[in-house]
């Protein structure tokens, strides 16, 4: 097994959603732990699901106490790559350079403020009519400026240096918010809620997520752990290791990620190790729906209990597992139903 270096590994997750060739960010840096992802420490409360990364945004419990408080502008905060951002007024015109962030903005009821998105944004359906200001080649600065946004939300894929340059060249505040685990989704929601005056709706969305996660984990936590292999990319046998979103979802769904002991979040997994760990279930993204038969006949795979017992599954929607938004609970339930159908009948 080899550790996936740099941002290429995170982009492999986006292959599930975009079905495109991954590209790395110009700096070649590994995605940072951001608030969502900023210089953050690992949460050591649990060994079970993927461990949350502490950030500079208050956790959901502390946020409950001031949900009705209005944010004073100018509002200063630290984004998920450790950049200090100042927003002079409550944003009325928003550009989102990540589909996951776009989904959160709409979930909080601020979708009418979105004036620019990427070509990959497709949810909710009304986002199709929003002007496109970015794609896999990066943000279109001219198109962004033309929309006269008050703030630009970017993902961790965009790169710290690139976003700093964008902010300097446009004079528009840029905040990197994309999460890498469920706790950071909550933190993203809290920050977007603060900036848009939608704190109460944000807490409602968080509670809905927490309640669904509690419901699912409550059904599966005492059941035998099912050994799972998640196939990210058949070209190189990429999978999700410890600390990844997928690892966290498998654990919450009542499974054991056989690659959790590997070095890295996104790794190449040897067929020898696959046979040795012998997963009970193999799960793949929707883009592999027409490859199931081929995968069952592949060296290594055909020797696993998953293939022998016809336990190879394809998820219904790649976007759900590749985008850290509130809709992550939908794919969590789908995985849980695959692993433990007996408690969801």
C-alpha positions as CSV (number, residue, x, y, z in Angstrom):
1,X,0.0,0.0,0.0
2,X,1.2,3.5,-0.8
3,X,0.0,6.7,0.7
4,X,-1.7,9.1,-1.7
5,X,0.4,12.3,-1.6
6,X,-0.9,15.8,-1.9
7,X,-4.3,16.8,-3.0
8,X,-4.6,14.1,-5.7
9,X,-6.1,11.8,-3.0
10,X,-8.9,14.1,-2.1
11,X,-9.7,14.6,-5.8
12,X,-10.1,10.9,-6.2
13,X,-13.2,11.3,-4.0
14,X,-14.5,13.9,-6.5
15,X,-14.1,11.4,-9.3
16,X,-17.2,9.7,-7.7
17,X,-19.2,12.9,-8.4
18,X,-17.6,14.3,-11.5
19,X,-16.4,11.1,-13.3
20,X,-13.4,13.1,-14.5
21,X,-9.6,12.9,-14.3
22,X,-8.3,14.3,-11.1
23,X,-5.9,17.2,-10.9
24,X,-3.8,18.4,-8.1
25,X,-3.6,22.0,-6.7
26,X,-0.7,24.1,-7.7
27,X,0.9,24.1,-4.3
28,X,0.9,20.3,-4.1
29,X,0.1,20.5,-0.4
30,X,-1.9,17.9,1.4
31,X,-5.3,19.2,2.4
32,X,-5.0,20.9,5.7
33,X,-7.1,20.3,8.8
34,X,-9.5,23.3,8.5
35,X,-12.1,24.8,10.8
36,X,-13.6,22.9,8.9
37,X,-9.8,22.4,8.3
38,X,-7.4,25.0,9.7
39,X,-4.4,24.1,11.8
40,X,-6.4,21.9,14.0
41,X,-5.9,19.0,16.5
42,X,-7.5,15.6,16.3
43,X,-10.5,15.0,18.5
44,X,-9.7,11.9,20.6
45,X,-13.0,11.4,22.2
46,X,-13.8,8.2,20.2
47,X,-12.0,5.4,18.4
48,X,-15.2,4.6,16.5
49,X,-16.2,6.8,13.6
50,X,-13.8,9.1,11.7
51,X,-12.4,11.5,14.2
52,X,-13.5,15.1,14.0
53,X,-11.0,17.9,13.6
54,X,-11.3,20.8,16.0
55,X,-11.6,24.2,14.4
56,X,-12.2,27.8,15.3
57,X,-15.9,27.7,14.8
58,X,-17.9,26.8,18.0
59,X,-19.3,23.3,18.3
60,X,-23.0,22.7,18.0
61,X,-23.6,22.6,21.7
62,X,-22.1,26.0,22.4
63,X,-23.8,27.5,19.4
64,X,-27.2,26.5,20.8
65,X,-26.8,29.2,23.5
66,X,-26.5,32.2,21.2
67,X,-28.5,31.0,18.2
68,X,-30.7,34.1,18.2
69,X,-27.8,36.6,18.5
70,X,-27.2,38.8,15.6
71,X,-23.6,38.9,14.2
72,X,-21.9,42.3,14.4
73,X,-20.3,43.4,11.1
74,X,-17.5,43.8,10.3
75,X,-17.2,40.1,11.2
76,X,-13.8,38.5,11.5
77,X,-13.2,34.7,11.5
78,X,-10.6,32.1,10.6
79,X,-11.4,29.9,7.7
80,X,-10.7,26.2,7.3
81,X,-7.1,26.7,6.0
82,X,-6.1,29.1,8.7
83,X,-6.7,32.4,6.8
84,X,-8.2,35.4,8.6
85,X,-11.2,36.7,6.8
86,X,-13.1,40.0,7.4
87,X,-16.6,40.5,6.0
88,X,-17.7,44.1,6.1
89,X,-21.5,43.5,5.9
90,X,-24.0,40.7,5.8
91,X,-23.5,39.1,2.3
92,X,-26.4,39.6,0.0
93,X,-24.6,38.3,-3.1
94,X,-22.6,35.0,-2.7
95,X,-20.4,33.1,-5.1
96,X,-19.8,29.4,-4.2
97,X,-16.9,27.5,-5.8
98,X,-17.9,24.1,-4.3
99,X,-21.1,22.2,-4.8
100,X,-21.1,21.1,-1.2
101,X,-21.1,24.7,0.0
102,X,-23.8,25.6,-2.4
103,X,-26.0,22.8,-1.0
104,X,-25.5,24.1,2.5
105,X,-26.3,27.7,1.5
106,X,-29.6,26.5,0.0
107,X,-30.3,24.2,2.9
108,X,-30.1,27.3,5.2
109,X,-32.6,29.2,3.1
110,X,-30.1,31.6,1.6
111,X,-30.1,30.3,-1.9
112,X,-31.6,33.4,-3.3
113,X,-28.3,35.2,-2.5
114,X,-26.2,32.8,-4.7
115,X,-25.1,34.6,-7.8
116,X,-22.3,32.3,-9.0
117,X,-21.5,28.6,-8.9
118,X,-19.3,26.0,-10.7
119,X,-20.3,23.9,-13.7
120,X,-20.5,20.9,-11.3
121,X,-23.3,22.3,-9.2
122,X,-26.5,20.4,-9.7
123,X,-28.4,20.5,-6.4
124,X,-30.8,21.8,-5.6
125,X,-32.3,21.8,-9.2
126,X,-32.7,25.6,-9.2
127,X,-29.0,26.0,-9.0
128,X,-28.8,25.1,-12.7
129,X,-30.0,28.6,-13.6
130,X,-27.3,30.3,-11.6
131,X,-24.4,31.8,-13.6
132,X,-21.4,29.6,-13.8
133,X,-18.1,31.1,-12.6
134,X,-15.8,28.1,-12.2
135,X,-14.9,24.6,-13.3
136,X,-12.1,22.1,-13.0
137,X,-9.7,24.7,-14.5
138,X,-10.4,26.9,-11.5
139,X,-12.4,30.1,-10.8
140,X,-13.1,32.5,-13.7
141,X,-12.1,35.7,-12.1
142,X,-13.8,37.9,-14.7
143,X,-17.1,36.1,-14.3
144,X,-16.8,36.3,-10.5
145,X,-16.2,40.1,-10.6
146,X,-19.1,40.6,-13.0
147,X,-21.5,39.1,-10.3
148,X,-20.3,41.7,-7.8
149,X,-20.3,39.3,-4.8
150,X,-20.0,40.3,-1.2
151,X,-18.2,37.0,-0.4
152,X,-16.7,34.0,-2.2
153,X,-16.9,30.6,-0.6
154,X,-14.3,28.1,-1.8
155,X,-13.5,24.5,-1.1
156,X,-10.3,23.0,0.4
157,X,-9.5,21.9,-3.1
158,X,-9.0,25.4,-4.2
159,X,-5.7,25.8,-2.3
160,X,-4.7,28.4,0.3
161,X,-2.4,30.4,-1.9
162,X,-4.8,30.4,-4.8
163,X,-7.6,31.8,-2.7
164,X,-5.4,34.4,-1.1
165,X,-4.4,35.5,-4.6
166,X,-8.1,35.6,-5.6
167,X,-9.0,37.8,-2.6
168,X,-6.1,40.2,-3.3
169,X,-6.9,40.5,-7.0
170,X,-10.6,41.1,-6.5
171,X,-10.8,42.8,-3.1
172,X,-13.6,40.4,-2.3
173,X,-13.4,38.3,0.9
174,X,-12.7,34.6,0.2
175,X,-13.5,31.9,2.8
176,X,-12.5,28.3,2.5
177,X,-15.1,26.2,4.2
178,X,-15.3,22.6,2.9
179,X,-15.4,20.0,5.5
180,X,-13.6,16.7,5.8
181,X,-15.7,15.0,8.4
182,X,-19.2,15.3,9.9
183,X,-18.3,17.6,12.7
184,X,-16.8,20.0,10.2
185,X,-20.1,20.0,8.2
186,X,-21.7,21.3,11.4
187,X,-19.1,23.9,11.7
188,X,-19.6,24.9,8.1
189,X,-23.3,25.3,8.7
190,X,-22.7,27.4,11.8
191,X,-20.4,29.8,10.0
192,X,-22.7,30.2,6.9
193,X,-25.6,30.7,9.3
194,X,-23.7,33.5,11.1
195,X,-22.8,35.2,7.9
196,X,-26.2,35.1,6.4
197,X,-28.3,35.7,9.6
198,X,-29.6,32.1,9.3
199,X,-28.3,30.8,12.7
200,X,-31.7,29.4,13.7
201,X,-32.2,27.5,10.5
202,X,-28.6,26.3,10.7
203,X,-29.2,24.8,14.1
204,X,-32.4,23.1,12.8
205,X,-30.4,21.5,9.9
206,X,-27.7,20.4,12.4
207,X,-30.3,18.8,14.7
208,X,-31.9,17.0,11.8
209,X,-28.5,15.6,10.9
210,X,-27.7,14.6,14.5
211,X,-31.1,13.0,15.0
212,X,-30.7,10.9,11.9
213,X,-27.2,9.8,12.7
214,X,-28.3,8.9,16.2
215,X,-31.2,6.9,14.8
216,X,-28.9,5.0,12.4
217,X,-26.0,4.4,14.8
218,X,-28.5,3.4,17.5
219,X,-29.7,0.6,15.3
220,X,-26.3,-0.7,14.4
221,X,-23.9,0.0,17.3
222,X,-24.5,-3.3,19.1
223,X,-24.5,-5.5,16.0
224,X,-21.5,-7.4,14.8
225,X,-19.2,-5.2,12.7
226,X,-19.2,-6.1,9.0
227,X,-15.9,-6.0,7.2
228,X,-16.1,-3.5,4.4
229,X,-13.9,-2.5,1.4
230,X,-14.8,0.7,-0.4
231,X,-13.5,0.9,-3.9
232,X,-12.8,4.5,-4.9
233,X,-11.0,3.9,-8.2
234,X,-10.3,0.6,-9.9
235,X,-7.3,2.1,-11.7
236,X,-4.7,1.6,-9.0
237,X,-7.1,0.1,-6.5
238,X,-7.7,3.3,-4.5
239,X,-9.6,3.1,-1.3
240,X,-10.5,5.2,1.7
241,X,-8.3,4.9,4.8
242,X,-8.6,6.1,8.4
243,X,-9.8,9.7,8.9
244,X,-11.7,9.9,5.6
245,X,-15.4,10.7,5.3
246,X,-16.0,7.2,3.9
247,X,-14.2,5.6,6.9
248,X,-16.4,7.6,9.3
249,X,-19.6,6.7,7.4
250,X,-18.7,3.0,7.4
251,X,-18.1,3.1,11.2
252,X,-21.3,4.9,11.9
253,X,-23.2,2.5,9.7
254,X,-22.0,-0.5,11.8
255,X,-19.1,-1.6,9.6
256,X,-15.3,-2.0,9.9
257,X,-13.3,-0.4,7.2
258,X,-10.6,-3.0,6.4
259,X,-8.3,-0.2,5.2
260,X,-8.6,1.8,8.4
261,X,-5.2,0.6,9.6
262,X,-3.5,2.0,6.4
263,X,-1.3,5.0,6.3
264,X,-3.4,7.9,4.9
265,X,-6.9,8.9,4.1
266,X,-6.7,7.9,0.4
267,X,-4.5,5.0,-0.5
268,X,-3.6,2.3,-3.0
269,X,-4.5,-1.0,-1.6
270,X,-2.8,-4.2,-2.7
271,X,-4.9,-7.1,-3.9
272,X,-2.8,-9.3,-1.6
273,X,-3.9,-7.2,1.4
274,X,-7.5,-7.3,0.1
275,X,-7.5,-11.1,0.1
276,X,-5.8,-11.2,3.5
277,X,-8.4,-8.9,5.1
278,X,-11.2,-10.7,3.2
279,X,-14.1,-8.2,3.3
280,X,-17.6,-9.3,3.8
281,X,-18.9,-6.5,1.6
282,X,-17.5,-4.4,-1.2
283,X,-19.1,-1.0,-1.9
284,X,-18.5,1.2,-5.0
285,X,-19.8,4.5,-6.3
286,X,-22.6,4.7,-8.9
287,X,-20.1,5.3,-11.7
288,X,-19.1,1.7,-11.4
289,X,-22.6,0.3,-11.9
290,X,-21.7,-1.3,-15.2
291,X,-18.4,-2.7,-13.9
292,X,-19.6,-5.0,-11.1
293,X,-19.2,-8.2,-13.2
294,X,-15.7,-7.2,-14.2
295,X,-14.7,-6.4,-10.6
296,X,-16.0,-9.7,-9.4
297,X,-13.7,-11.5,-11.9
298,X,-10.6,-9.5,-11.0
299,X,-7.6,-11.1,-9.3
300,X,-7.9,-10.8,-5.6
301,X,-11.5,-9.6,-5.6
302,X,-12.9,-13.0,-6.8
303,X,-11.3,-14.6,-3.7
304,X,-13.1,-12.5,-1.2
305,X,-16.2,-13.5,0.8
306,X,-17.9,-10.4,-0.6
307,X,-17.7,-11.7,-4.2
308,X,-18.3,-15.4,-3.2
309,X,-21.5,-14.4,-1.3
310,X,-22.6,-11.9,-3.9
311,X,-22.2,-8.9,-1.6
312,X,-20.9,-6.3,-4.0
313,X,-23.0,-3.1,-3.9
314,X,-23.2,0.1,-5.9
315,X,-24.4,3.3,-4.2
316,X,-27.2,5.2,-5.8
317,X,-25.7,8.6,-6.1
318,X,-22.0,9.6,-6.2
319,X,-22.7,13.2,-5.1
320,X,-24.0,12.1,-1.8
321,X,-20.8,10.5,-0.7
322,X,-18.4,12.9,-2.3
323,X,-19.9,16.2,-1.1
324,X,-19.7,17.1,2.6
325,X,-23.1,18.6,2.9
326,X,-26.2,18.0,5.1
327,X,-27.2,15.3,2.5
328,X,-24.4,13.0,3.8
329,X,-27.0,11.4,6.1
330,X,-28.8,10.0,3.1
331,X,-25.7,8.0,2.0
332,X,-25.1,7.0,5.6
333,X,-28.5,5.4,5.8
334,X,-27.9,3.7,2.4
335,X,-24.6,2.2,3.6
336,X,-26.2,1.1,6.9
337,X,-29.0,-0.6,5.0
338,X,-26.4,-2.5,2.9
339,X,-24.4,-3.6,6.0
340,X,-27.4,-4.4,8.3
341,X,-30.6,-4.8,6.3
342,X,-32.1,-6.8,9.1
343,X,-32.6,-3.7,11.3
344,X,-34.1,-1.5,8.5
345,X,-36.8,-3.9,7.3
